[in-house]
């Protein structure tokens, strides 16, 4: 048996600090920037929709290009550290996205609110460029290139828990500032910590050990989408398909779950229960990573798949707060385990020296497309409902339990990729000590 290669403390610190800080910064962008615009600039939903859409497009294009470029020059640390530093500075600049500041710049502006909204969107796109460069493209490539496969599950279990942990941190520590209208201090704290982490990266992260790519940026981009890459990396693309289906299924209900709990079930005081569920789900993801390292990448799938279906069907039927909490835990924990399993495979079977260029295709199929397809499917499942609620001054349909059955139906397609992966991995030694898939 091969001797287990231990990861250094610097490597673990890099994964934890950069992974968690990235999710905190994205949580601010995803949850609070919309609120900032709504409360301080304009309640017109057009500007919020425009900001979300433009940000998604820029994030995807940035990940594609900057990931391929980091492969081309063979640099990760400079992209990662400088990217986080500039990411933090760009978050601080959100404080300038106020009508008072823009009014001083353009005192004769006739439509100050619209001009300020456009200015905030521009700041958001700058922030998205630096954030996607640092986190989506380079940090993910850096993690994929960590050479110890024996820790792959532990790493991915930890990373899969970070979005939920970041949400708890933001709600617990920063939400009071937002609710109190202290937006400048809010953005200053998040931006300063992110920028300081970027500076720390120059010292904390080990020197780059990858060679510059012999091909140009365009060729690097083209390769990840080519038939050649598909034929040469069958496990990677099967794992990508698995993660795509899991992500689409999750996005059918995730954008609506809080609205469903508030408006359909009528629960008002659910914050404590939700916090407990998020922490427990994160711990389940971390523990699942340890199981993956011991038993193999595909070992958790049958259990996580069955429990995810159980949680989704449970959400269709349960109505009391206690049983809703249990069902949400089973559902979220199962999805995190499936995500941990799929991303572990993606990392392990990313072609050596080509991690940067493969982050763009991961971004398209596991982030952008699921966030477009899933919510529309969910919306279609409850648009005929007669119940409505008010959001941004307009009537919206109340989500119904059908979204959970829709998510369950989509999740069934993961079986195809699971059996495909089993076939592709037959005879391969997935982990030291593993007896198969």
PESULPE-V376573 format. One record per residue. RES is the residue in one small letter. PSI is psi as a letter, one per 30 degrees, with the letter a starting at -180 (NA if undefined). Layout:
RES&PSI / RES&PSI
This chain:
x&k / x&k / x&k / x&k / x&j / x&k / x&k / x&l / x&e / x&e / x&e / x&e / x&e / x&e / x&e / x&e / x&e / x&e / x&e / x&e / x&e / x&e / x&e / x&e / x&e / x&e / x&e / x&e / x&e / x&e / x&e / x&f / x&e / x&e / x&e / x&e / x&e / x&e / x&f / x&f / x&d / x&k / x&g / x&j / x&f / x&e / x&e / x&e / x&e / x&e / x&e / x&e / x&e / x&e / x&e / x&e / x&e / x&e / x&e / x&e / x&e / x&e / x&e / x&e / x&e / x&e / x&e / x&e / x&e / x&e / x&e / x&e / x&f / x&h / x&k / x&e / x&e / x&e / x&e / x&e / x&e / x&e / x&e / x&e / x&e / x&e / x&e / x&e / x&e / x&e / x&e / x&e / x&f / x&f / x&f / x&f / x&h / x&l / x&e / x&e / x&e / x&e / x&e / x&e / x&e / x&i / x&f / x&g / x&k / x&e / x&i / x&e / x&e / x&e / x&e / x&e / x&e / x&e / x&e / x&e / x&e / x&e / x&e / x&e / x&e / x&e / x&e / x&e / x&e / x&e / x&e / x&e / x&e / x&e / x&e / x&e / x&d / x&e / x&e / x&e / x&e / x&e / x&e / x&f / x&g / x&k / x&f / x&j / x&f / x&f / x&g / x&e / x&e / x&e / x&e / x&e / x&e / x&e / x&e / x&f / x&f / x&e / x&e / x&e / x&e / x&e / x&e / x&e / x&e / x&e / x&e / x&e / x&e / x&f / x&e / x&e / x&e / x&e / x&f / x&g / x&g / x&i / x&e / x&e / x&e / x&e / x&e / x&e / x&e / x&e / x&e / x&e / x&e / x&e / x&e / x&e / x&e / x&e / x&e / x&e / x&e / x&f / x&e / x&e / x&k / x&l / x&l / x&k / x&g / x&l / x&k / x&k / x&k / x&f / x&l / x&l / x&e / x&e / x&e / x&e / x&e / x&e / x&e / x&f / x&g / x&l / x&e / x&e / x&e / x&e / x&e / x&f / x&i / x&e / x&e / x&e / x&f / x&e / x&e / x&e / x&e / x&e / x&e / x&e / x&e / x&e / x&e / x&e / x&e / x&e / x&f / x&e / x&f / x&e / x&f / x&f / x&e / x&e / x&e / x&e / x&e / x&e / x&e / x&e / x&f / x&g / x&k / x&e / x&i / x&g / x&e / x&e / x&e / x&e / x&e / x&e / x&e / x&e / x&e / x&e / x&e / x&e / x&e / x&e / x&e / x&e / x&e / x&e / x&e / x&e / x&e / x&e / x&e / x&e / x&f / x&l / x&e / x&f / x&e / x&f / x&e / x&e / x&e / x&e / x&e / x&e / x&e / x&e / x&e / x&e / x&e / x&e / x&e / x&e / x&f / x&e / x&e / x&l / x&f / x&l / x&e / x&e / x&f / x&e / x&e / x&e / x&e / x&e / x&e / x&e / x&e / x&e / x&e / x&e / x&e / x&e / x&e / x&e / x&e / x&e / x&e / x&e / x&e / x&e / x&e / x&e / x&e / x&e / x&g / x&k / x&k / x&k / x&g / x&g / x&e / x&e / x&f / x&f / x&e / x&e / x&e / x&e / x&e / x&e / x&f / x&f / x&d / x&e / x&e / x&e / x&f / x&e / x&e / x&e / x&e / x&e / x&e / x&e / x&e / x&f / x&f / x&g / x&f / x&g / x&k / x&f / x&k / x&l / x&l / x&k / x&k / x&h / x&g / x&l / x&k / x&k / x&k / x&k / x&k / x&l / x&f / x&f / x&e / x&e / x&e / x&e / x&e / x&e / x&e / x&e / x&f / x&f / x&f / x&f / x&e / x&e / x&e / x&e / x&e / x&e / x&e / x&e / x&e / x&f / x&f / x&k / x&f / x&l / x&j / x&e / x&l / x&k / x&f / x&k / x&g / x&a / x&NA
